């Protein structure tokens, strides 16, 4: 059983979700207000129709009463009910798609605003699930409120008013039945909340594991670990099964108790109606209406528990995204952020001190780091693994914020410019390029969506990718698969280089691939990289010997400190860390 603080926190998150959805409803208030007619139609179609039918049936057995005199009222009531029903549901079906589209955009915005570190620590499949469940919860709550709860409330209030006008005793009995059943439902719902939260947590763990397994399906198959993954999945499915069994068993017991309460009240209605009609035959019509109304109300009261349970489950589904939306992004633009203007491409790290926020170590990755890269200069970052090479490029892209010092481009502190303008000025080619599950053309044009066909082809030629692209089944319109799995490693790299070429940014950040390629791909990629870096400032995490030797300057990082820098020949002559790394070269690569 979850502790009280956890349950209270979930309740707080649910209230935040409801408040936010209320704001969305208000943003689309015209269709939202018209949707209230769904409740009005319940007054006509459920309450008044039953009332007039009761009048007609009661008049059949009484002399001097003409049953047909009530027929026009019945017809008008039905017509008004149909009109309200049509307008109300049409408005609701206008409201929901618009609001859901807004919430889908809001969820994606919240995910895109999170830092790279957040995404590295999250399961992509679960984030996708959270993002899709969030707008779905809005639709479910809208249906519950406008279609079910609103009609339910209108039916109860209008029925009680009509019945009480004719018989206070019958009205009081309806009120007693309503509050008794609602009290039972509320008590049962409160008791079941911790169990449903545990069930939700178990389902979330199973979903995350499933997403992780599917994402790594190739690894599972190549290691022949299908049985292991099934066992892992089943171990997570077992707790969920137990929670479901407990929850549904409890629901069965609760349903039986609610039926017993409702049957007791129905018996009371029959007894009271017979007693009242025996004393006053004129109450026959309202007696028939009351009994018909009580049967309908009993059915609705029976369903109210399922509705409330569905709403709670939906709110739990939305809770993770609500938390995410309410969290302030880790990396924020300053209020008066300027647009970065790159004229020369000078990059400077001035007294930079940095430590990862979630690191358990007390030591900083960098402490008072100083590094200047001149316009058009190409520097290679080398050094032992963990020395800070990748962190340096992450800081330049402002994937993390430094604790002190400044990183500037042409004298402009990157902390004072907008993140979008900063990253628009840098072409980044990662070690393992990840492509979208889209066409080759769309992947190349990602950095410049308005690029012409000619520009895309030119970029592909410059990246030495054009020839292999033309051999693909649909050429530039070939879908490359999730993360580019349909292409070889070398082909993915060349598409990524073409993307950087087309972006045409003045600064290049390149994390050179460490994997060995066939000799032809190696030559093509090296040629493409040098074309990409021509005339631009380039910072390269270098691994290939052929790349390192051509750098204008080599910067050796070890334990967050620049221990050496200079040309290839100068550093070999110096006989320090670089010379030792060079001595341990293997297969054309310098080993970290």
C-alpha positions as CSV (number, residue, x, y, z in Angstrom):
1,X,0.0,0.0,0.0
2,X,1.3,3.4,-0.9
3,X,2.0,5.9,1.9
4,X,-0.2,8.9,2.5
5,X,2.3,11.4,1.2
6,X,2.5,9.6,-2.2
7,X,-1.3,9.5,-2.4
8,X,-1.6,13.2,-1.5
9,X,1.0,14.1,-4.2
10,X,-1.0,12.2,-6.8
11,X,-4.2,14.1,-5.6
12,X,-2.3,17.4,-6.0
13,X,-1.2,16.4,-9.6
14,X,-4.7,15.4,-10.5
15,X,-6.0,18.8,-9.3
16,X,-3.3,20.5,-11.4
17,X,-4.4,18.5,-14.5
18,X,-8.1,19.4,-13.9
19,X,-7.2,23.1,-13.5
20,X,-5.2,23.0,-16.7
21,X,-8.0,21.3,-18.6
22,X,-10.5,23.8,-17.2
23,X,-8.3,26.6,-18.7
24,X,-8.4,24.7,-22.1
25,X,-12.2,24.4,-21.9
26,X,-12.4,28.1,-21.2
27,X,-10.1,28.8,-24.2
28,X,-12.7,27.1,-26.4
29,X,-15.6,28.5,-24.4
30,X,-18.1,28.9,-27.3
31,X,-18.3,25.2,-28.2
32,X,-17.8,24.3,-24.5
33,X,-20.9,26.4,-23.5
34,X,-22.9,25.0,-26.4
35,X,-21.9,21.5,-25.3
36,X,-23.9,22.1,-22.1
37,X,-27.0,21.6,-24.2
38,X,-26.2,17.9,-23.9
39,X,-27.3,18.2,-20.3
40,X,-30.4,20.2,-21.3
41,X,-31.5,17.5,-23.7
42,X,-31.4,15.1,-20.7
43,X,-34.0,17.2,-19.1
44,X,-36.3,16.9,-22.1
45,X,-35.5,13.4,-23.2
46,X,-35.3,11.7,-19.9
47,X,-37.3,13.7,-17.3
48,X,-40.0,15.5,-19.2
49,X,-40.7,12.6,-21.7
50,X,-41.1,10.2,-18.8
51,X,-43.4,12.8,-17.1
52,X,-45.7,13.2,-20.1
53,X,-45.8,9.5,-20.7
54,X,-46.8,9.0,-17.1
55,X,-49.6,11.6,-17.6
56,X,-50.9,9.8,-20.7
57,X,-50.8,6.4,-19.0
58,X,-52.5,7.6,-15.9
59,X,-55.3,9.3,-17.9
60,X,-56.1,6.1,-19.7
61,X,-57.9,4.7,-16.6
62,X,-59.6,7.9,-15.6
63,X,-63.0,9.1,-16.9
64,X,-63.1,12.6,-18.1
65,X,-59.4,12.6,-19.0
66,X,-58.4,12.8,-22.6
67,X,-55.0,11.1,-23.1
68,X,-54.3,12.8,-26.4
69,X,-54.4,16.3,-24.7
70,X,-50.9,15.6,-23.5
71,X,-49.6,14.3,-26.8
72,X,-48.6,17.8,-28.2
73,X,-46.6,18.5,-25.0
74,X,-44.8,15.1,-25.5
75,X,-44.0,15.9,-29.2
76,X,-42.7,19.4,-28.4
77,X,-40.6,17.9,-25.6
78,X,-39.1,15.3,-27.9
79,X,-38.3,17.9,-30.7
80,X,-36.6,20.2,-28.2
81,X,-34.6,17.2,-26.9
82,X,-33.5,16.3,-30.4
83,X,-32.4,19.9,-31.2
84,X,-30.5,20.3,-28.0
85,X,-28.9,16.9,-28.5
86,X,-27.8,17.7,-32.0
87,X,-26.3,21.2,-31.1
88,X,-24.7,19.9,-27.9
89,X,-22.9,16.9,-29.5
90,X,-21.9,18.9,-32.6
91,X,-20.3,21.5,-30.4
92,X,-18.6,18.9,-28.3
93,X,-17.2,17.2,-31.4
94,X,-15.8,20.6,-32.5
95,X,-14.3,21.3,-29.1
96,X,-12.5,18.0,-28.6
97,X,-10.4,17.8,-31.8
98,X,-9.3,21.5,-31.4
99,X,-8.4,21.1,-27.7
100,X,-6.7,17.7,-28.3
101,X,-4.6,19.2,-31.1
102,X,-3.6,22.1,-28.7
103,X,-2.7,19.6,-25.9
104,X,-0.7,17.4,-28.3
105,X,1.3,20.4,-29.3
106,X,1.8,21.4,-25.7
107,X,3.0,17.9,-24.8
108,X,5.5,17.8,-27.7
109,X,6.7,21.4,-26.7
110,X,7.2,20.2,-23.1
111,X,9.2,17.2,-24.3
112,X,11.3,19.3,-26.8
113,X,12.1,21.8,-24.0
114,X,13.7,19.2,-21.8
115,X,17.4,18.9,-21.8
116,X,19.5,16.3,-23.6
117,X,20.3,14.9,-20.2
118,X,16.6,14.4,-19.5
119,X,16.1,12.5,-22.7
120,X,19.2,10.4,-22.1
121,X,17.8,9.3,-18.8
122,X,14.3,8.6,-20.2
123,X,12.7,5.7,-22.1
124,X,11.5,7.1,-25.5
125,X,8.6,4.7,-25.7
126,X,7.2,5.9,-22.3
127,X,7.5,9.5,-23.3
128,X,5.6,8.8,-26.5
129,X,2.9,7.0,-24.4
130,X,2.7,10.0,-21.9
131,X,2.4,12.4,-24.8
132,X,-0.5,10.5,-26.4
133,X,-2.3,9.7,-23.2
134,X,-2.4,13.4,-22.2
135,X,-4.8,14.7,-24.9
136,X,-6.7,11.4,-24.7
137,X,-7.4,12.1,-21.0
138,X,-8.9,15.4,-22.0
139,X,-11.3,13.7,-24.4
140,X,-12.2,11.1,-21.8
141,X,-12.9,13.8,-19.1
142,X,-14.9,15.8,-21.6
143,X,-17.1,12.8,-22.4
144,X,-17.4,12.0,-18.7
145,X,-18.5,15.6,-17.8
146,X,-20.6,16.6,-20.8
147,X,-22.1,13.3,-21.8
148,X,-22.4,11.5,-18.5
149,X,-22.1,13.5,-15.3
150,X,-23.9,16.6,-16.7
151,X,-26.8,14.6,-17.9
152,X,-26.8,12.7,-14.7
153,X,-26.9,15.9,-12.6
154,X,-29.7,17.5,-14.8
155,X,-31.8,14.3,-14.6
156,X,-31.5,14.1,-10.8
157,X,-32.3,17.8,-10.2
158,X,-35.1,18.1,-12.6
159,X,-36.7,14.8,-11.5
160,X,-36.5,15.7,-7.8
161,X,-38.1,19.1,-8.5
162,X,-41.0,17.6,-10.5
163,X,-41.5,14.8,-8.0
164,X,-41.3,17.0,-4.9
165,X,-43.8,19.4,-6.4
166,X,-46.4,16.6,-6.4
167,X,-45.2,14.6,-3.3
168,X,-42.6,15.7,-0.7
169,X,-42.3,12.1,0.5
170,X,-41.4,10.7,-2.9
171,X,-39.0,13.6,-3.4
172,X,-37.3,13.0,-0.1
173,X,-37.0,9.2,-0.9
174,X,-35.3,10.0,-4.3
175,X,-32.9,12.4,-2.5
176,X,-32.1,9.7,0.2
177,X,-31.4,7.1,-2.5
178,X,-29.2,9.4,-4.5
179,X,-27.0,10.5,-1.5
180,X,-26.9,7.0,-0.1
181,X,-25.5,5.5,-3.3
182,X,-23.2,8.4,-4.0
183,X,-21.9,8.1,-0.4
184,X,-21.1,4.5,-1.0
185,X,-19.4,5.2,-4.3
186,X,-17.3,7.9,-2.8
187,X,-16.2,5.7,0.1
188,X,-15.3,2.9,-2.2
189,X,-13.5,5.2,-4.6
190,X,-11.3,6.7,-1.8
191,X,-10.5,3.2,-0.5
192,X,-9.5,2.1,-4.0
193,X,-7.3,5.0,-4.9
194,X,-4.0,3.7,-3.5
195,X,-4.5,0.3,-5.2
196,X,-5.2,2.0,-8.6
197,X,-2.0,4.1,-8.1
198,X,0.0,0.9,-7.5
199,X,-1.6,-0.7,-10.6
200,X,-0.7,2.4,-12.6
201,X,2.9,2.4,-11.4
202,X,3.2,-1.4,-12.3
203,X,1.8,-0.7,-15.8
204,X,4.2,2.2,-16.3
205,X,7.2,0.0,-15.4
206,X,6.0,-2.8,-17.8
207,X,5.4,-0.3,-20.6
208,X,8.9,1.2,-20.2
209,X,10.5,-2.2,-20.3
210,X,8.4,-3.2,-23.3
211,X,9.5,0.0,-25.2
212,X,13.1,-0.6,-24.3
213,X,12.9,-4.2,-25.5
214,X,11.3,-3.3,-28.8
215,X,13.7,-0.4,-29.4
216,X,16.6,-2.9,-29.0
217,X,15.0,-5.7,-31.0
218,X,18.1,-6.2,-33.1
219,X,20.3,-6.6,-30.1
220,X,17.8,-9.1,-28.5
221,X,17.8,-11.2,-31.7
222,X,21.6,-11.1,-32.3
223,X,22.2,-12.3,-28.7
224,X,19.3,-14.8,-28.9
225,X,17.8,-13.4,-25.7
226,X,14.1,-13.6,-26.6
227,X,13.4,-16.0,-23.7
228,X,15.3,-13.7,-21.3
229,X,13.3,-10.7,-22.4
230,X,10.0,-12.6,-22.1
231,X,10.9,-13.7,-18.6
232,X,11.8,-10.1,-17.7
233,X,8.5,-8.9,-19.2
234,X,6.5,-11.6,-17.3
235,X,8.2,-10.6,-14.0
236,X,6.9,-7.1,-14.5
237,X,3.5,-8.3,-15.8
238,X,2.9,-10.4,-12.7
239,X,2.5,-7.5,-10.2
240,X,0.2,-5.8,-12.7
241,X,-1.9,-8.9,-12.9
242,X,-2.1,-9.1,-9.1
243,X,-3.1,-5.5,-8.8
244,X,-5.7,-5.9,-11.6
245,X,-7.1,-9.0,-10.0
246,X,-7.4,-7.3,-6.6
247,X,-9.0,-4.2,-8.1
248,X,-11.5,-6.1,-10.2
249,X,-12.4,-8.5,-7.4
250,X,-13.0,-5.5,-5.2
251,X,-15.2,-3.9,-7.9
252,X,-17.3,-7.1,-8.1
253,X,-17.9,-6.9,-4.4
254,X,-18.7,-3.2,-4.5
255,X,-21.1,-3.7,-7.4
256,X,-23.0,-6.3,-5.4
257,X,-23.3,-4.0,-2.4
258,X,-24.5,-1.1,-4.6
259,X,-27.2,-3.4,-6.2
260,X,-28.4,-4.4,-2.7
261,X,-28.8,-0.8,-1.7
262,X,-30.6,0.1,-4.9
263,X,-33.0,-2.8,-4.6
264,X,-33.8,-1.8,-1.1
265,X,-34.7,1.6,-2.3
266,X,-36.8,0.3,-5.2
267,X,-38.8,-1.8,-2.8
268,X,-39.3,1.3,-0.7
269,X,-40.5,3.2,-3.8
270,X,-43.1,0.5,-4.6
271,X,-44.4,0.4,-1.1
272,X,-44.6,4.3,-0.8
273,X,-46.3,4.7,-4.3
274,X,-48.9,2.1,-3.5
275,X,-49.6,3.7,-0.1
276,X,-49.9,7.2,-1.6
277,X,-52.1,6.2,-4.6
278,X,-54.4,4.2,-2.3
279,X,-55.0,7.4,-0.3
280,X,-55.1,9.7,-3.4
281,X,-55.7,8.2,-6.8
282,X,-54.8,11.5,-8.4
283,X,-51.1,10.7,-7.6
284,X,-51.1,7.7,-10.0
285,X,-49.5,9.7,-12.8
286,X,-46.6,11.0,-10.6
287,X,-46.4,7.6,-9.1
288,X,-45.8,6.0,-12.5
289,X,-43.3,8.7,-13.4
290,X,-41.5,8.3,-10.1
291,X,-41.1,4.6,-10.4
292,X,-39.9,4.8,-14.0
293,X,-37.6,7.7,-13.0
294,X,-36.2,5.7,-10.0
295,X,-35.4,2.7,-12.3
296,X,-33.5,4.9,-14.7
297,X,-31.8,6.8,-11.9
298,X,-30.8,3.5,-10.2
299,X,-29.1,2.4,-13.4
300,X,-27.2,5.7,-13.7
301,X,-26.2,5.6,-10.0
302,X,-24.9,2.1,-10.6
303,X,-22.7,3.3,-13.4
304,X,-21.4,6.4,-11.6
305,X,-18.8,4.3,-9.8
306,X,-17.4,3.1,-13.1
307,X,-17.4,6.6,-14.4
308,X,-15.5,8.0,-11.4
309,X,-13.0,5.1,-11.6
310,X,-12.5,5.8,-15.3
311,X,-11.8,9.5,-14.6
312,X,-9.3,8.6,-11.9
313,X,-7.5,6.2,-14.2
314,X,-7.4,8.8,-16.9
315,X,-6.0,11.4,-14.5
316,X,-3.3,8.9,-13.5
317,X,-2.4,8.4,-17.2
318,X,-2.1,12.2,-17.6
319,X,-0.1,12.7,-14.3
320,X,3.4,12.2,-15.7
321,X,2.9,14.7,-18.5
322,X,1.3,17.2,-16.1
323,X,4.4,16.9,-13.9
324,X,6.6,17.5,-17.0
325,X,4.6,20.5,-18.2
326,X,4.8,22.1,-14.8
327,X,8.6,21.6,-14.5
328,X,10.7,24.5,-15.5
329,X,13.1,23.6,-18.4
330,X,16.6,22.9,-17.3
331,X,18.1,25.3,-20.0
332,X,16.3,28.6,-20.4
333,X,16.9,31.6,-22.6
334,X,17.3,34.9,-20.7
335,X,14.4,37.3,-20.9
336,X,16.2,39.6,-23.3
337,X,18.0,36.9,-25.3
338,X,19.5,38.3,-28.5
339,X,20.0,36.6,-31.9
340,X,23.5,35.3,-32.3
341,X,25.3,37.0,-35.2
342,X,28.4,35.1,-36.4
343,X,30.7,37.3,-38.6
344,X,34.1,35.5,-38.2
345,X,33.6,32.3,-36.1
346,X,35.9,33.0,-33.1
347,X,35.0,30.5,-30.3
348,X,36.3,31.2,-26.7
349,X,36.1,29.3,-23.5
350,X,37.0,31.8,-20.8
351,X,37.5,30.5,-17.2
352,X,34.9,27.8,-17.7
353,X,34.0,25.7,-14.6
354,X,31.4,23.0,-15.1
355,X,30.1,20.0,-13.1
356,X,27.1,17.8,-14.1
357,X,24.2,18.4,-11.7
358,X,23.4,14.8,-11.2
359,X,27.0,13.7,-10.7
360,X,27.9,12.0,-7.4
361,X,31.5,13.2,-7.7
362,X,32.5,16.5,-6.0
363,X,35.1,17.2,-8.7
364,X,34.2,19.5,-11.6
365,X,34.6,18.3,-15.2
366,X,36.3,21.6,-16.0
367,X,37.8,24.1,-13.6
368,X,38.8,27.5,-15.0
369,X,39.2,26.1,-18.6
370,X,40.7,28.5,-21.1
371,X,40.5,27.8,-24.9
372,X,40.4,30.0,-27.9
373,X,39.6,28.9,-31.5
374,X,40.4,31.4,-34.2
375,X,38.2,32.1,-37.2
376,X,38.5,29.2,-39.8
377,X,40.8,27.2,-37.5
378,X,40.3,23.5,-37.3
379,X,41.2,22.0,-33.9
380,X,41.2,18.3,-33.0
381,X,40.2,17.3,-29.5
382,X,42.0,14.1,-28.3
383,X,42.7,12.5,-25.0
384,X,41.9,9.6,-22.7
385,X,38.3,8.5,-22.3
386,X,36.5,10.7,-19.8
387,X,38.8,13.6,-20.3
388,X,36.0,16.0,-21.2
389,X,36.0,16.0,-25.0
390,X,32.3,15.3,-25.5
391,X,31.4,17.6,-22.6
392,X,33.2,20.5,-24.3
393,X,31.1,20.2,-27.4
394,X,27.9,19.8,-25.3
395,X,28.7,23.1,-23.5
396,X,29.3,24.9,-26.8
397,X,25.9,23.7,-28.0
398,X,24.5,24.7,-24.6
399,X,23.1,21.3,-23.9
400,X,24.3,22.1,-20.4
401,X,24.9,25.4,-18.5
402,X,28.3,26.2,-17.0
403,X,28.6,27.2,-13.3
404,X,31.1,30.0,-13.9
405,X,33.1,31.6,-16.7
406,X,31.8,32.3,-20.2
407,X,31.7,30.7,-23.6
408,X,31.6,33.3,-26.4
409,X,31.2,33.3,-30.2
410,X,32.6,36.4,-31.8
411,X,32.5,38.0,-28.3
412,X,28.8,37.2,-27.7
413,X,28.2,35.1,-24.5
414,X,26.1,32.1,-25.6
415,X,24.2,32.3,-22.3
416,X,22.8,35.7,-23.5
417,X,21.7,34.6,-27.0
418,X,18.7,32.5,-27.9
419,X,19.3,28.7,-28.0
420,X,17.7,28.5,-31.4
421,X,20.1,31.1,-33.0
422,X,23.1,29.5,-31.3
423,X,22.3,26.1,-32.7
424,X,21.4,27.5,-36.1
425,X,25.0,28.8,-36.3
426,X,26.5,25.4,-35.6
427,X,26.4,22.3,-37.8
428,X,26.8,19.2,-35.5
429,X,27.7,15.8,-36.9
430,X,27.5,13.2,-34.0
431,X,29.6,10.1,-33.8
432,X,26.6,7.9,-34.5
433,X,24.2,9.9,-36.7
434,X,20.6,9.2,-36.0
435,X,18.1,9.7,-38.9
436,X,14.4,10.2,-38.9
437,X,12.0,7.5,-40.1
438,X,11.5,9.7,-43.2
439,X,12.8,10.0,-46.7
440,X,16.5,10.6,-47.5
441,X,15.5,13.9,-49.0
442,X,13.7,15.0,-45.8
443,X,16.6,13.9,-43.6
444,X,19.1,15.9,-45.7
445,X,16.8,19.0,-45.8
446,X,16.2,18.9,-42.0
447,X,18.6,21.8,-41.4
448,X,17.0,23.8,-44.2
449,X,13.4,22.7,-44.7
450,X,12.8,25.2,-47.6
451,X,15.8,23.8,-49.6
452,X,15.2,23.2,-53.3
453,X,15.7,19.9,-55.0
454,X,18.8,21.2,-56.6
455,X,20.3,22.3,-53.3
456,X,19.6,18.9,-51.7
457,X,21.3,17.1,-54.6
458,X,24.3,19.5,-54.5
459,X,24.7,18.8,-50.7
460,X,24.5,15.1,-51.4
461,X,27.2,15.3,-54.0
462,X,29.5,17.3,-51.8
463,X,29.0,14.7,-49.0
464,X,29.8,11.9,-51.5
465,X,26.3,10.5,-50.9
466,X,24.6,11.2,-54.3
467,X,25.8,8.0,-56.0
468,X,24.6,5.5,-53.4
469,X,21.3,7.5,-52.9
470,X,20.5,7.1,-56.6
471,X,20.8,3.3,-56.2
472,X,18.2,3.1,-53.5
473,X,14.7,1.8,-54.4
474,X,13.1,5.2,-54.5
475,X,16.2,7.3,-54.7
476,X,15.9,10.5,-52.6
477,X,12.3,9.5,-51.7
478,X,13.4,6.2,-50.0
479,X,12.3,5.8,-46.4
480,X,15.5,5.1,-44.3
481,X,13.7,3.4,-41.4
482,X,13.8,4.2,-37.7
483,X,17.1,5.9,-36.8
484,X,18.2,5.1,-40.4
485,X,18.5,1.3,-39.9
486,X,18.0,0.6,-43.6
487,X,21.3,2.3,-44.4
488,X,24.8,1.1,-43.6
489,X,26.9,3.0,-41.1
490,X,28.9,4.8,-43.8
491,X,25.7,5.7,-45.7
492,X,24.2,7.2,-42.5
493,X,27.3,9.2,-41.9
494,X,27.3,10.6,-45.4
495,X,23.6,11.6,-45.2
496,X,24.4,13.3,-41.9
497,X,27.3,15.2,-43.5
498,X,25.0,16.2,-46.4
499,X,22.6,17.6,-43.8
500,X,25.4,19.6,-42.3
501,X,26.6,20.8,-45.7
502,X,23.1,22.0,-46.6
503,X,22.7,23.8,-43.3
504,X,25.8,25.8,-44.2
505,X,26.5,27.0,-40.6
506,X,29.8,28.9,-40.0
507,X,30.9,26.6,-37.1
508,X,31.3,22.9,-37.4
509,X,31.2,20.5,-34.4
510,X,32.1,17.0,-35.3
511,X,32.4,13.8,-33.2
512,X,34.3,11.6,-35.5
513,X,33.0,8.0,-35.8
514,X,35.3,5.4,-34.1
515,X,33.9,2.4,-36.0
516,X,36.1,1.1,-38.8
517,X,34.5,1.3,-42.3
518,X,35.4,-0.4,-45.6
519,X,38.3,1.5,-47.3
520,X,36.0,3.0,-50.0
521,X,33.6,4.4,-47.4
522,X,36.5,5.7,-45.3
523,X,37.9,7.6,-48.3
524,X,34.5,9.0,-49.3
525,X,33.7,10.2,-45.7
526,X,37.1,11.7,-45.1
527,X,36.8,13.6,-48.4
528,X,33.2,14.8,-47.5
529,X,34.4,15.9,-44.0
530,X,37.1,18.1,-45.4
531,X,34.8,19.7,-47.9
532,X,32.4,20.4,-45.0
533,X,35.0,22.0,-42.9
534,X,36.5,24.1,-45.6
535,X,36.4,27.8,-44.7
536,X,34.7,27.2,-41.4
537,X,35.7,27.1,-37.8
538,X,35.7,23.4,-36.8
539,X,36.0,21.6,-33.5
540,X,36.5,17.9,-34.0
541,X,36.6,15.1,-31.5
542,X,39.2,13.3,-33.6
543,X,39.9,9.5,-33.7
544,X,41.2,8.8,-37.1
545,X,45.0,9.3,-37.6
546,X,44.4,10.8,-41.0
547,X,42.1,13.4,-39.5
548,X,44.3,14.2,-36.6
549,X,47.4,14.9,-38.7
550,X,45.6,17.4,-40.8
551,X,44.2,19.5,-38.0
552,X,45.6,23.1,-37.6
553,X,45.9,22.5,-33.9
554,X,45.5,19.5,-31.6
555,X,44.2,20.0,-28.1
556,X,44.9,17.2,-25.6
557,X,42.3,17.0,-22.8
558,X,43.0,14.9,-19.7
559,X,40.8,14.9,-16.6
560,X,39.2,18.2,-17.7
561,X,42.5,20.0,-18.2
562,X,44.3,21.0,-21.4
563,X,47.6,19.3,-20.9
564,X,49.0,19.9,-24.3
565,X,48.2,21.7,-27.5
566,X,50.1,22.2,-30.8
567,X,50.5,20.6,-34.2
568,X,50.9,16.9,-34.7
569,X,54.7,17.1,-35.2
570,X,55.1,19.5,-32.2
571,X,53.2,17.2,-29.9
572,X,55.1,14.1,-31.0
573,X,58.4,15.9,-30.5
574,X,57.2,16.9,-27.0
575,X,56.8,13.3,-25.9
576,X,53.9,13.8,-23.6
577,X,50.3,12.5,-23.4
578,X,49.7,12.8,-27.1
579,X,52.8,10.9,-28.0
580,X,51.8,8.1,-25.7
581,X,48.3,8.0,-27.3
582,X,49.9,8.0,-30.7
583,X,52.2,5.1,-29.7
584,X,49.1,3.0,-28.9
585,X,47.4,3.7,-32.2
586,X,45.5,0.7,-33.7
587,X,44.0,0.1,-37.1
588,X,44.2,3.7,-38.1
589,X,42.6,5.0,-34.9
590,X,44.1,6.7,-31.9
591,X,42.8,4.9,-28.8
592,X,41.2,6.8,-26.0
